[in-house]
Amino acid sequence: MSRYLILAGLVLVTAACAPTVSTPGSTVSSAQRGARDFIDADEIRNAAGGNALDLVRNLRPMWLAKRGPQSLHYEGDVVVYLGTARLGGLPALSEIAVSSLTSLRFLDVAAANYRFGGGHPYGAILVSTSDPGVR
């Protein structure tokens, strides 16, 4: 009897820890998928806020935090890119209307430095808009 209880407990624990699989056509947001480094079009449409900075503050505030030992040595900020064009620091996000956004992606320090070269002590935010010329 106790073997069956142990086996049943293991099955329940295993099932609870199994990843959720989304099927084609399902509507699972990136927040539900656990994409801490990405904001998709669905989240953007459902969010309140007039500009991209407000959107990030509401949905992914951890993108704005300066973390790590470099925070004591660098005055810099997270760098914002529109496509491959460097816009500047976080204040550049306040100039981008939420209505023009299609997605945002956060790159950690290593990924940002690999993709764009040095000078990203706090990472980068990649902004995608419906029209790359729109700000």
Beta strands, then each sheet from edge to edge (+ up, - down):
strand 1: 38-39
strand 2: 79-82
strand 3: 85-88
strand 4: 101-107
strand 5: 124-129
sheet 1: 1+ 4- 5+ 2+ 3-
end
